[in-house]
Amino acid sequence: MHGLVIKNTGSWYTVRTDEGLDVDCKIKGNFRLKGIRSTNPVAVGDIVDIVRNQEGTAFITAIHDRRNYIIRKSQNLSKQSHIIAANVDQAFLIVTVNYPQTSTIFIDRFLATAEAYSVPTVLVFNKTDILSDEERHYQEMMMRLYETVGYKCVAVSATTGLGMDAIPAMLKDKKTLLSGNSGVGKSTFINHILPGANLRTSEISDAHNTGMHTTTFSEMLELPEGGYLIDTPGIKGFGTFDMEPEELTSYFKDIFHFSKECRFNNCTHTHEPGCAVLKAVEEHYIAASRYQSYLSMLEDKDENKYREAY
């Protein structure tokens, strides 16, 4: 039999077969993906083959080729990766300008990784209802920045329903990965879209203005209008994995646009004479925050840089 991995608890996987059965499976033996050292060789969204043994236990025996995936460095093992989800049509990155604050470095790292693996991304600015005038102005500036770069942005409040009416049409018939820092309201967002999901939510830690994990595993939730919403645990940092410095420019749409005018083909956009990117940053055609994110990713080759709390 083969089917779709709809849940990953770390030790068990739930596979929805072509016949519509949900089967709990284990990985057979020392199952590893060719060429990818990963803490989770099987990810939610994978198409897999499964077999049952004589005792009735089901095992995953093979993974079909992936169309795409979102990957990041494993939090604890610097040489290994963690695949967040596979075979997705789009990603919704839930961000908040406060309660907690999502840093632009985190946003840009996620966007660059999504670009690298061909996953279109929408930025969803949540908790709009509790922002001060100053915070709302900052959110508008952020949205303008990312819309100028080429990303769709929506402002919502998953708690009050503000702006949420437009969301179901954007999700229809698509497999959508939902990601973001802990505490940005992913569970509240899902509960609004799927009232029957009843996902746990938690308060923000006042001491650090950070979120606390409520989702502990990845799961695909079927949408009534067609498609799936992929719920994932909140993440603090987003360490990029397996990106070469010379490729990085092409994952920043705005920097790539200007890089074609650089004097040198192998320009790193850090110090070279005749660098069109440095000139564009100086003249504010490229946002300083985006350029800083690019520099931080260049430094990822340095040991443990990604471990900092972004």
C-alpha positions in Angstrom: 0.0 0.0 0.0 1.0 3.6 -0.3 -0.3 6.8 1.1 0.3 10.3 2.5 2.1 10.9 5.9 -0.4 13.1 7.8 1.1 13.0 11.2 4.6 12.7 12.7 5.0 12.3 16.5 8.7 11.5 16.4 8.3 7.8 17.0 5.1 7.0 15.0 3.8 8.2 11.7 0.1 8.2 10.6 -0.3 7.4 6.9 -3.5 8.0 5.1 -3.7 5.3 2.4 -5.2 5.7 -1.1 -8.2 3.9 0.2 -8.7 6.5 2.9 -7.5 4.4 5.9 -5.4 6.0 8.6 -2.6 3.6 9.5 -0.1 4.1 12.3 3.4 3.1 11.1 7.0 2.8 12.2 10.1 3.2 10.1 11.6 -0.1 9.0 15.1 -0.7 10.5 17.8 1.9 10.0 15.9 3.9 7.3 17.8 6.9 6.0 17.4 9.2 3.1 20.1 9.2 0.5 22.2 12.4 0.7 20.3 14.0 3.5 21.4 13.7 7.1 18.1 14.4 8.9 16.7 14.0 12.4 13.4 13.0 10.7 13.9 11.0 7.5 10.2 10.9 7.0 8.2 14.2 7.0 4.6 15.2 7.0 3.5 15.5 3.4 5.7 12.6 2.2 4.2 10.0 -0.1 5.3 6.6 1.2 5.0 2.8 0.7 3.9 0.8 3.7 3.8 -2.9 4.5 2.2 -4.8 7.4 4.1 -7.7 9.1 2.4 -10.9 10.4 1.8 -9.3 13.8 -0.1 -6.5 12.1 2.4 -3.7 12.7 2.8 -1.4 9.7 6.2 -0.1 8.5 7.2 2.6 6.1 9.6 1.0 3.5 10.1 3.7 0.9 9.6 7.4 0.3 8.5 8.7 -3.2 10.5 11.5 -4.7 9.7 14.9 -3.1 8.5 17.8 -5.2 9.8 20.2 -2.6 10.3 20.6 1.1 11.1 23.2 3.8 14.3 22.3 5.8 16.3 23.9 8.6 19.2 23.0 10.8 18.4 20.7 13.7 18.4 22.7 16.9 20.8 20.4 18.7 22.8 18.7 16.0 24.6 21.2 13.8 25.5 18.7 11.1 21.9 17.4 10.7 18.8 18.9 9.3 15.1 18.9 10.3 12.6 18.7 7.4 9.5 20.6 8.5 7.2 19.4 5.7 7.4 18.0 2.2 5.4 18.4 -1.1 3.7 21.6 -0.1 1.9 24.1 -2.4 2.6 27.1 -0.3 3.7 28.3 3.2 1.9 30.7 5.5 4.5 32.3 7.9 2.6 33.7 10.9 4.4 36.7 12.3 3.7 39.3 15.0 5.2 42.7 15.5 4.8 42.3 19.2 3.5 39.7 21.8 6.0 38.2 20.8 8.1 40.2 18.3 9.1 38.3 15.2 12.5 39.5 14.0 13.1 40.4 10.4 16.1 38.1 10.4 13.8 35.1 11.3 11.4 36.2 8.5 14.1 36.6 5.9 15.7 33.3 6.8 12.4 31.5 6.3 11.7 33.3 3.0 15.2 32.6 1.7 14.8 28.9 2.5 11.4 28.8 0.9 12.8 30.4 -2.2 15.6 27.8 -2.3 13.1 25.0 -2.2 10.5 26.6 -4.5 7.7 27.1 -1.9 5.6 30.3 -2.4 5.1 32.1 0.9 2.5 34.4 2.3 3.2 36.5 5.4 0.3 36.6 7.8 0.6 39.4 10.4 -1.4 38.2 13.4 -2.6 40.0 16.6 -3.4 43.2 14.7 -6.2 43.9 17.2 -3.9 44.4 20.2 -1.3 46.7 18.6 -0.7 50.3 19.7 -0.8 53.0 17.1 3.0 53.0 16.9 3.1 49.2 16.5 0.4 49.3 13.8 2.4 51.9 11.9 5.5 49.6 12.2 3.4 46.7 10.9 2.2 48.7 7.9 5.9 49.6 7.1 6.8 45.9 7.4 4.0 44.9 5.1 4.9 47.5 2.6 8.6 46.4 2.6 7.7 42.7 1.9 5.0 43.5 -0.7 7.6 45.6 -2.5 10.0 42.7 -2.5 7.3 40.5 -4.0 5.5 38.7 -1.1 1.8 38.7 -0.4 1.0 40.1 3.1 -2.2 39.9 5.0 -3.1 41.5 8.4 -5.4 39.5 10.7 -6.5 38.8 14.2 -7.2 35.1 14.6 -8.8 35.9 18.0 -11.4 38.4 16.8 -11.7 37.2 13.2 -10.5 40.5 11.7 -9.2 39.9 8.2 -9.8 36.1 8.4 -12.6 36.0 5.9 -10.1 36.1 3.0 -8.1 33.1 4.3 -10.2 30.1 3.3 -10.1 31.0 -0.4 -6.3 31.2 -0.2 -6.1 27.7 1.3 -8.6 26.0 -0.9 -7.3 22.8 -2.6 -3.7 23.5 -1.5 -1.3 21.9 0.9 -0.3 24.8 3.1 2.5 24.7 5.7 1.8 26.9 8.7 5.0 28.0 10.5 6.2 30.8 12.8 7.8 31.5 16.2 6.2 30.0 19.3 3.4 32.2 20.6 2.4 34.0 17.3 -1.0 32.4 17.4 -0.8 29.4 15.0 -3.1 27.3 17.1 -5.7 30.1 17.4 -5.4 30.7 13.6 -6.2 27.0 13.0 -9.0 26.9 15.5 -10.6 29.8 13.6 -10.3 28.0 10.3 -11.2 24.6 11.7 -13.3 25.1 14.8 -13.4 21.3 15.3 -9.6 21.1 15.6 -9.7 22.4 19.3 -5.9 22.9 19.4 -4.4 23.9 22.7 -3.3 27.5 23.0 -1.1 29.1 25.7 -0.4 32.5 27.2 2.7 34.5 26.2 5.4 34.5 28.8 5.3 38.0 30.2 8.9 37.9 31.5 10.5 37.4 28.1 7.6 38.3 25.6 8.1 34.9 24.1 5.7 32.1 23.2 5.5 28.7 24.7 5.3 25.5 22.6 1.7 24.1 22.5 2.1 22.0 19.4 4.6 19.2 19.9 4.3 17.3 16.6 3.6 18.0 12.9 0.2 17.2 11.5 -1.8 17.6 8.3 -5.4 18.8 9.0 -7.9 18.3 6.2 -9.9 21.4 5.1 -13.6 21.1 4.4 -13.2 23.2 1.1 -10.4 20.9 -0.1 -6.7 20.9 0.7 -4.7 20.5 3.9 -3.3 22.8 6.6 0.0 21.5 8.0 0.4 22.4 11.7 4.0 22.5 12.9 5.6 23.1 16.3 6.7 26.8 16.9 10.4 27.4 16.2 12.7 30.0 17.8 15.6 30.1 15.4 15.8 29.2 11.7 19.3 27.9 10.9 19.8 27.6 7.2 21.0 24.2 6.0 23.2 23.2 3.0 23.3 26.6 1.3 26.4 27.7 -0.4 27.4 31.4 -0.1 27.4 32.0 -3.8 23.8 30.7 -4.1 22.5 32.9 -1.4 22.0 36.1 -3.5 19.4 34.3 -5.7 17.2 33.6 -2.6 16.8 37.3 -1.8 14.7 38.6 -4.7 15.6 42.3 -4.0 19.3 41.7 -3.7 19.4 39.4 -6.8 17.7 42.2 -8.8 20.6 44.5 -8.2 23.4 41.9 -8.2 23.3 41.6 -12.0 24.8 45.1 -12.2 27.8 44.3 -10.0 31.3 44.7 -11.6 32.4 41.2 -10.6 30.5 37.9 -11.3 31.6 36.4 -8.0 30.7 39.5 -5.9 29.8 38.7 -2.3 28.2 42.1 -1.8 30.2 42.8 1.3 33.2 44.9 0.3 33.9 44.7 -3.4 34.4 47.8 -5.6 31.6 48.4 -8.1 29.1 46.4 -6.0 25.6 47.4 -7.2 24.0 45.8 -4.1 26.0 48.0 -1.6 25.1 51.0 -3.6 21.4 50.0 -3.6 21.5 49.6 0.2 23.2 53.0 0.6 20.5 54.6 -1.5 17.7 52.7 0.3 16.6 50.7 -2.7 17.3 47.6 -0.6 16.1 47.7 3.0 18.9 47.7 5.6 17.1 44.9 7.5 17.1 42.6 4.4 20.8 43.3 3.9 21.6 42.5 7.5 19.7 39.2 7.1 21.7 38.4 4.0 25.0 39.0 6.0 23.8 36.9 8.9 23.1 34.0 6.5 26.6 34.4 5.0 28.0 34.0 8.4 26.1 30.7 8.9 29.2 28.9 7.7 30.8 30.0 11.0 30.4 27.6 13.8 27.1 27.9 15.9 26.0 31.2 14.5 22.5 29.9 13.9 22.1 29.0 17.6 21.6 32.6 18.5 18.0 33.5 19.4 16.7 35.2 16.3 
